[in-house]
Amino acid sequence: MGWLKQIKMFCRKPHNLILAVLFLVLVILTLLPLISIVMDTFTVHTSEVMRIRGTHAGDFTTYHWSKVLLDGDNSLNIFYKPLLNTIGISLATCLIAIGFGGLMAWLVTRTNIRYKPFLSAVFVLPYVMPSWTLALAWLNFFRNPLVGGVPGLFTVLTGLPVPNWFAYGFFPISVVQGLHYAPFAYILIGGILKNMDANLEEAALLLKASRRQILMRITLPMVKPAVLSTFLLAFSSSMSAFAVPAFLGSPVRYQVLTTQLYRTLQGLNPGYGYLMALLLILIGVGIMLLNQWVLSGRKSYTTITGKSSQIALVHLRRLRTPLSVGFSALLLCVAVVPLITFAVESFIVEPGNYAWSNFSTIFWVGEGAVDVANGEPGILRNAHIFSGLANSFLLSLVVAFLTGTIGILAGYAIVRKKDHWLAHAVNQLTFFPYLIPSMALGAIYLSMSVVPHGPIPALYGTFAILILIGVIKYLPFASKAGINSMLQLGGEIEEAALIMGIPWWKRMLRIIVPIQKTSFLSGYLLPYISCMRELSLFILLISPATNVLTTMLFQYNEKGWNQYANAINLLIVGVVLLSNYAMNKLTGASIDKGIG
C-alpha cells in the first residue's frame, strides 16, 4: 500500500492540494471548452437546419469549414477580407505605436526636453482609459454627414467635409489603436533607454562618432528586444480588438475578424462564428510561440554593467521649447480633449448644431421626452443605467476578489513546489487564457452555456457566466502577481512558523499576506480596473438583466443615441480613472514611474 502512503504524504502539504485542485479546475475551464468549440464547428446548429438541407440540429457536418474557407467569393467576403483587414490594421497599429511611443521614450530619457514628468504621466493616460475612448472622440470630431447623418466638430468649425477614408475604416482604426498601444513601446523602450550603460555611447563619442551613427549603431540595436516585444504585444492586442473596429468600421461596413465574429454569432450562422473564434485562438497561440522563439533565440543585449556613468543627454538647443510645447499640446489633444468632446456631445440636443440654445441637460438629468430617444430618461435618472452601473461594480468586485485570491493561492503553490511537473502545468494553465482573444473566449463560453451539461445548468444570460469568464480571463494577471510576490519571500519565515505548530491558514493570513500585501493587492486591483472597462469579453454573454455599463454604451451607440453614449462613456472613464488613482495611492504603483 505504498501508493496510499504517498497520497497521504502528498495531501498533508497544503500547496500540493492547491495545485491538484487548480489543475483539475483549470483543465475543465480552459482545455475542455476548446474541445467544445472545435466540436461546434462540425455541428449543425438549430438556426442552420433550413440552410443545411437534409440535416437535423446536432448532426455532424463540414459545412462551416467549406463555406468559410473554400467557397470562393463567399469565403472571400466572410473570412479572407476581414482577415486581411485585421492583419493590415494590426501592422499599421504596430508601426504607429512603436514610432510614436519609441520617439517619446527617446525624448524623455535621452534628451533635455522640458516637462518630463507631465509628458510621462499624460502619455500613458490613453492606455489607462478604455480603448474605445479615442474611437468615440474621433467620431465626435470627424463624423461624416454622408454616413453619420450629422457633421462632426471639424466640419462645423472649418466648413470642410471629411472624406470617408479619414472618418471611417482602416485609417482611423489604425491611428486610434496605435495611439492606444503606444504606451507599450514607451514603457518597454523607455525602461531600456533609461538603464542603458552610458559608457557605450561615451566610447563612441571618443571615437568621433556622430549622434546619428550612435543612434543607428548602438541605441537602436540595444532596444531591439523591446521593439520586438512591443510589436508582438501590439499586434496580438490589435488582432483581438473589437470596440474600436466596431465603432469606426461599422458605419461603412468595414469588417475585421472580431466584428465579423460578433455579426455571425448574433445572426443565423453561429457555426461560422465558432470557426472564426477557433482561428483567432490559433493565431493568438501562433503569435505567442513567435514571441517565445524570438526571445529564446536572441543574442545578448546587456544594457547594464557594473561600471556606468551619467547618461549624456542630447541637447535639443533651439528645438527644445518648440518640441516641448508641441508634444505637450499633442498629448493633451489625445488624452484630455476627448473627454471635453464627450461632455460637449452629451449636452447637444440636435446633433451637429453647437449653438448655445441647443445645449440641454436632458441627457443627464432629464425625465425623458417622447421626441428624444423614445423617452429615455437622463443617465442620472435612468434606472437602467444605475442597474448597469451596479452590475459593473458588483461584477468587477466579485471577479477581482476571486481572481486575486486564486492568484495568491496559485502563486504560493507554484513557488513552493516550483520544480514539480504539476506546478509547471498549473503555471501554464493559468497563463493560457491570455492567449485567447476576449471575443473568442466569449464565443467559447457562449457555445457551452446555452445548454446544460450534466449537473451544470445552462448559464447563458446569468450573472454567474460573466463572473466565471471574467475570472478565467484575468487569472493570468493575478497569478503572475502572486508568483512574483512569493518569489521575493524566502521560505525560512514560513518554516519557522511551521516548527512552532502554526496551522497553514494562520501562516497565510498572519505572516505571508501581511508581508506582501502591497504586491498581492495589485492582483486584486488590476482585474477590477480591467473588468470595469471590458466590452469584448462580455458582449456575447449579456442579457437585459445582466447588462453592464460598457455593453450599454455599445447598445446606445448602435441605436444612434450618441448623447447617451457619450455621457455613459464619460461616466466609465471617470470610474476607471478614479479606480486607477486609488490603486496608485494604495499600492504606490504607477506604470510610468522610473521613466519620466
GUFIMAR-119305 format. One record per residue (C-alpha): residue number from 1; z, x, y. Coordinates in steps of 0.5 Angstrom, whole numbers, plus 500, padded with zeros to 3 digits. Example, Ala and Ser with C-alpha at 12.3 -4.5 7.8 and 13.67 -1.06 7.14 Angstrom:
REM residues 2
(1,(516,525,491))
(2,(514,527,498))
END
This chain:
REM residues 596
(1,(500,500,500))
(2,(499,506,505))
(3,(494,502,509))
(4,(499,497,510))
(5,(504,502,513))
(6,(498,505,517))
(7,(497,498,520))
(8,(505,497,521))
(9,(505,504,525))
(10,(499,502,529))
(11,(502,496,531))
(12,(508,499,533))
(13,(505,502,539))
(14,(503,497,545))
(15,(497,501,547))
(16,(494,500,540))
(17,(495,492,540))
(18,(492,492,547))
(19,(486,496,545))
(20,(485,492,539))
(21,(485,485,543))
(22,(481,487,548))
(23,(476,490,543))
(24,(475,483,540))
(25,(475,479,546))
(26,(470,483,550))
(27,(466,483,544))
(28,(466,476,544))
(29,(465,475,551))
(30,(460,481,552))
(31,(456,482,546))
(32,(455,475,543))
(33,(453,472,549))
(34,(447,477,549))
(35,(445,475,542))
(36,(446,467,544))
(37,(441,468,550))
(38,(436,472,545))
(39,(436,466,540))
(40,(435,461,546))
(41,(428,465,548))
(42,(426,463,541))
(43,(429,456,541))
(44,(425,449,543))
(45,(430,446,549))
(46,(431,439,550))
(47,(427,439,556))
(48,(421,442,553))
(49,(420,438,547))
(50,(414,434,550))
(51,(411,440,552))
(52,(411,444,546))
(53,(408,439,541))
(54,(410,437,534))
(55,(417,440,535))
(56,(424,438,536))
(57,(430,440,540))
(58,(433,446,537))
(59,(426,449,533))
(60,(424,456,532))
(61,(418,458,537))
(62,(415,464,540))
(63,(412,459,546))
(64,(416,462,551))
(65,(414,469,550))
(66,(407,468,549))
(67,(407,464,555))
(68,(411,468,560))
(69,(408,475,557))
(70,(401,474,554))
(71,(398,467,557))
(72,(393,470,563))
(73,(394,467,570))
(74,(400,463,567))
(75,(403,469,566))
(76,(401,473,572))
(77,(404,467,576))
(78,(410,466,572))
(79,(412,473,571))
(80,(408,479,573))
(81,(407,477,580))
(82,(415,476,581))
(83,(416,483,577))
(84,(411,487,582))
(85,(414,484,588))
(86,(421,485,585))
(87,(419,493,584))
(88,(416,493,591))
(89,(421,491,594))
(90,(426,495,591))
(91,(422,501,592))
(92,(422,500,599))
(93,(429,498,600))
(94,(431,505,597))
(95,(426,508,602))
(96,(430,505,608))
(97,(437,505,605))
(98,(436,513,604))
(99,(432,514,610))
(100,(437,510,615))
(101,(443,512,611))
(102,(442,519,610))
(103,(440,520,617))
(104,(446,517,620))
(105,(450,521,615))
(106,(447,528,617))
(107,(448,526,625))
(108,(455,524,623))
(109,(457,530,619))
(110,(452,536,621))
(111,(451,534,629))
(112,(455,534,635))
(113,(453,526,636))
(114,(458,522,640))
(115,(462,516,638))
(116,(463,518,631))
(117,(469,514,629))
(118,(466,508,632))
(119,(459,509,628))
(120,(462,511,622))
(121,(466,504,622))
(122,(461,500,624))
(123,(455,503,619))
(124,(459,500,613))
(125,(460,493,616))
(126,(454,490,613))
(127,(456,492,606))
(128,(463,489,607))
(129,(459,483,609))
(130,(456,478,604))
(131,(448,480,603))
(132,(445,474,606))
(133,(448,475,613))
(134,(443,479,615))
(135,(438,475,612))
(136,(440,468,616))
(137,(440,473,622))
(138,(433,475,621))
(139,(431,467,620))
(140,(435,466,627))
(141,(431,471,630))
(142,(424,471,627))
(143,(423,464,625))
(144,(416,462,625))
(145,(415,455,627))
(146,(409,454,623))
(147,(413,455,617))
(148,(420,454,619))
(149,(419,448,624))
(150,(422,451,630))
(151,(421,457,633))
(152,(427,463,633))
(153,(430,466,638))
(154,(425,472,639))
(155,(419,467,640))
(156,(424,463,645))
(157,(426,469,649))
(158,(419,472,649))
(159,(414,467,648))
(160,(411,471,643))
(161,(409,468,636))
(162,(412,471,630))
(163,(407,473,624))
(164,(408,470,617))
(165,(409,477,614))
(166,(414,479,619))
(167,(418,473,619))
(168,(418,472,611))
(169,(416,475,605))
(170,(416,483,603))
(171,(417,486,609))
(172,(424,482,612))
(173,(427,482,605))
(174,(426,490,604))
(175,(428,491,611))
(176,(435,487,610))
(177,(436,489,603))
(178,(435,496,606))
(179,(440,496,611))
(180,(445,492,607))
(181,(445,498,602))
(182,(444,504,607))
(183,(452,505,607))
(184,(451,507,599))
(185,(447,513,602))
(186,(451,514,608))
(187,(458,515,604))
(188,(455,519,598))
(189,(450,523,602))
(190,(456,524,608))
(191,(461,526,603))
(192,(457,532,600))
(193,(455,534,607))
(194,(462,534,610))
(195,(464,538,604))
(196,(459,543,603))
(197,(460,550,604))
(198,(458,553,611))
(199,(457,560,608))
(200,(451,558,605))
(201,(448,556,612))
(202,(451,562,616))
(203,(448,566,611))
(204,(441,563,612))
(205,(442,564,620))
(206,(444,571,619))
(207,(437,572,615))
(208,(434,569,622))
(209,(432,562,618))
(210,(430,556,623))
(211,(434,550,623))
(212,(428,546,619))
(213,(428,552,614))
(214,(435,551,613))
(215,(435,543,612))
(216,(429,544,607))
(217,(431,549,603))
(218,(439,549,603))
(219,(441,542,605))
(220,(436,537,602))
(221,(437,541,595))
(222,(444,540,595))
(223,(444,533,597))
(224,(439,531,591))
(225,(444,528,586))
(226,(447,524,592))
(227,(440,522,594))
(228,(438,520,586))
(229,(445,516,585))
(230,(443,512,592))
(231,(436,511,589))
(232,(438,508,583))
(233,(444,504,586))
(234,(440,501,591))
(235,(434,500,586))
(236,(438,496,581))
(237,(442,492,586))
(238,(436,490,589))
(239,(432,488,583))
(240,(438,483,581))
(241,(439,481,589))
(242,(438,473,589))
(243,(441,471,596))
(244,(436,475,601))
(245,(430,473,597))
(246,(431,466,596))
(247,(433,465,604))
(248,(427,470,606))
(249,(422,469,601))
(250,(422,461,599))
(251,(419,458,606))
(252,(413,462,604))
(253,(414,461,596))
(254,(414,469,595))
(255,(418,469,588))
(256,(422,475,585))
(257,(425,475,578))
(258,(431,472,580))
(259,(428,467,585))
(260,(423,465,579))
(261,(429,465,574))
(262,(433,460,578))
(263,(427,456,579))
(264,(425,456,572))
(265,(433,454,569))
(266,(433,449,574))
(267,(427,446,572))
(268,(424,444,566))
(269,(422,451,563))
(270,(429,454,561))
(271,(426,458,556))
(272,(422,462,561))
(273,(429,463,565))
(274,(433,465,559))
(275,(427,470,557))
(276,(427,473,564))
(277,(434,474,564))
(278,(434,478,558))
(279,(428,482,561))
(280,(432,483,567))
(281,(438,485,563))
(282,(433,490,559))
(283,(431,493,566))
(284,(438,494,568))
(285,(440,498,562))
(286,(434,502,563))
(287,(436,504,570))
(288,(443,506,568))
(289,(440,510,562))
(290,(436,513,567))
(291,(442,515,571))
(292,(445,518,566))
(293,(439,522,564))
(294,(438,525,571))
(295,(446,526,572))
(296,(447,530,565))
(297,(440,534,566))
(298,(441,536,573))
(299,(443,543,575))
(300,(449,546,578))
(301,(450,543,585))
(302,(456,546,587))
(303,(458,545,594))
(304,(465,547,595))
(305,(467,554,594))
(306,(474,558,595))
(307,(471,561,601))
(308,(469,556,606))
(309,(469,556,614))
(310,(468,551,619))
(311,(461,548,619))
(312,(457,550,625))
(313,(455,543,628))
(314,(447,542,630))
(315,(448,541,638))
(316,(443,536,640))
(317,(443,538,647))
(318,(439,533,652))
(319,(438,528,646))
(320,(446,528,645))
(321,(447,522,649))
(322,(441,518,648))
(323,(442,519,641))
(324,(449,517,641))
(325,(448,511,646))
(326,(441,509,642))
(327,(445,509,635))
(328,(451,505,637))
(329,(446,500,640))
(330,(442,499,634))
(331,(448,499,629))
(332,(451,493,634))
(333,(445,489,633))
(334,(445,490,626))
(335,(453,489,625))
(336,(455,485,631))
(337,(449,481,634))
(338,(448,477,627))
(339,(455,474,628))
(340,(453,472,635))
(341,(447,468,633))
(342,(451,465,627))
(343,(456,462,633))
(344,(450,460,637))
(345,(446,457,632))
(346,(452,453,629))
(347,(452,449,636))
(348,(445,448,637))
(349,(443,440,636))
(350,(436,440,637))
(351,(433,447,633))
(352,(429,451,638))
(353,(432,448,644))
(354,(437,453,647))
(355,(438,449,654))
(356,(446,449,655))
(357,(445,441,655))
(358,(443,442,647))
(359,(450,445,645))
(360,(455,441,642))
(361,(461,442,637))
(362,(459,436,633))
(363,(457,441,627))
(364,(464,444,628))
(365,(469,438,629))
(366,(464,432,630))
(367,(466,426,626))
(368,(458,425,624))
(369,(452,422,627))
(370,(447,418,623))
(371,(441,421,626))
(372,(444,428,624))
(373,(444,431,617))
(374,(445,424,614))
(375,(452,423,618))
(376,(455,429,615))
(377,(462,431,619))
(378,(463,438,622))
(379,(465,443,618))
(380,(473,443,620))
(381,(473,435,619))
(382,(469,435,613))
(383,(473,434,606))
(384,(467,437,602))
(385,(468,444,606))
(386,(475,444,605))
(387,(474,443,598))
(388,(469,448,597))
(389,(474,453,601))
(390,(480,451,597))
(391,(476,452,591))
(392,(473,459,593))
(393,(480,461,595))
(394,(483,459,588))
(395,(477,462,584))
(396,(478,469,588))
(397,(485,469,587))
(398,(485,467,579))
(399,(479,472,578))
(400,(483,477,582))
(401,(489,476,578))
(402,(486,476,571))
(403,(481,482,573))
(404,(487,486,576))
(405,(492,485,570))
(406,(487,486,565))
(407,(484,492,568))
(408,(491,495,569))
(409,(492,494,561))
(410,(485,497,559))
(411,(487,503,564))
(412,(493,504,561))
(413,(491,503,553))
(414,(485,507,554))
(415,(488,513,557))
(416,(494,513,552))
(417,(489,513,547))
(418,(483,517,550))
(419,(481,521,544))
(420,(480,515,539))
(421,(474,511,538))
(422,(477,505,540))
(423,(479,507,547))
(424,(472,509,548))
(425,(469,503,545))
(426,(473,499,550))
(427,(472,503,556))
(428,(464,502,554))
(429,(465,494,553))
(430,(469,494,560))
(431,(463,497,564))
(432,(458,493,560))
(433,(458,487,565))
(434,(456,492,570))
(435,(449,493,567))
(436,(448,486,567))
(437,(445,483,574))
(438,(449,477,576))
(439,(444,472,576))
(440,(442,474,568))
(441,(450,474,567))
(442,(450,467,570))
(443,(444,465,565))
(444,(447,467,559))
(445,(453,463,560))
(446,(449,457,562))
(447,(446,457,555))
(448,(453,458,552))
(449,(457,453,556))
(450,(452,447,555))
(451,(454,445,548))
(452,(461,446,544))
(453,(461,452,540))
(454,(466,450,534))
(455,(473,450,537))
(456,(471,452,544))
(457,(468,446,548))
(458,(462,445,553))
(459,(465,449,559))
(460,(459,447,564))
(461,(461,444,570))
(462,(468,446,569))
(463,(472,451,574))
(464,(474,455,567))
(465,(467,457,566))
(466,(467,460,574))
(467,(473,464,572))
(468,(471,466,566))
(469,(464,469,568))
(470,(468,472,575))
(471,(473,476,570))
(472,(467,479,566))
(473,(463,481,572))
(474,(468,484,576))
(475,(472,487,570))
(476,(468,494,571))
(477,(471,495,578))
(478,(478,493,575))
(479,(478,497,569))
(480,(476,504,573))
(481,(481,503,578))
(482,(486,502,572))
(483,(483,508,568))
(484,(483,513,575))
(485,(490,511,576))
(486,(493,512,569))
(487,(489,519,569))
(488,(493,521,575))
(489,(500,519,572))
(490,(503,524,567))
(491,(506,521,560))
(492,(512,525,561))
(493,(515,520,565))
(494,(514,514,560))
(495,(516,519,554))
(496,(523,520,558))
(497,(524,512,558))
(498,(522,511,551))
(499,(527,516,549))
(500,(532,512,553))
(501,(530,506,549))
(502,(527,502,555))
(503,(522,497,552))
(504,(515,497,554))
(505,(514,491,558))
(506,(520,494,563))
(507,(517,501,563))
(508,(510,498,565))
(509,(514,493,571))
(510,(519,498,573))
(511,(516,505,572))
(512,(508,505,572))
(513,(506,500,576))
(514,(511,501,582))
(515,(509,509,582))
(516,(501,507,582))
(517,(502,500,586))
(518,(497,502,591))
(519,(492,504,586))
(520,(493,498,582))
(521,(492,494,588))
(522,(485,496,589))
(523,(484,493,582))
(524,(486,486,585))
(525,(483,486,592))
(526,(476,489,590))
(527,(475,483,585))
(528,(478,478,590))
(529,(473,480,596))
(530,(467,480,592))
(531,(469,474,589))
(532,(469,470,596))
(533,(462,473,598))
(534,(459,472,591))
(535,(453,467,590))
(536,(448,469,585))
(537,(454,469,579))
(538,(456,462,580))
(539,(449,458,583))
(540,(447,456,576))
(541,(454,454,574))
(542,(457,450,579))
(543,(458,442,579))
(544,(459,438,585))
(545,(467,438,583))
(546,(467,446,583))
(547,(462,448,589))
(548,(465,454,593))
(549,(463,456,600))
(550,(457,461,598))
(551,(454,455,594))
(552,(455,450,599))
(553,(452,455,604))
(554,(446,455,600))
(555,(445,448,599))
(556,(446,446,606))
(557,(440,451,608))
(558,(436,448,602))
(559,(437,441,606))
(560,(435,444,612))
(561,(441,443,615))
(562,(441,450,619))
(563,(447,449,624))
(564,(452,447,618))
(565,(449,453,614))
(566,(451,458,620))
(567,(458,455,621))
(568,(459,456,614))
(569,(456,463,614))
(570,(461,465,620))
(571,(467,462,616))
(572,(465,466,610))
(573,(464,472,614))
(574,(471,471,617))
(575,(475,470,611))
(576,(471,476,608))
(577,(473,481,614))
(578,(480,479,614))
(579,(481,480,607))
(580,(478,487,607))
(581,(482,488,613))
(582,(488,486,609))
(583,(486,490,604))
(584,(485,497,608))
(585,(492,495,611))
(586,(496,494,604))
(587,(492,500,601))
(588,(490,505,606))
(589,(483,505,603))
(590,(477,505,607))
(591,(470,507,605))
(592,(468,510,611))
(593,(475,515,611))
(594,(473,522,611))
(595,(466,522,613))
(596,(467,519,620))
END
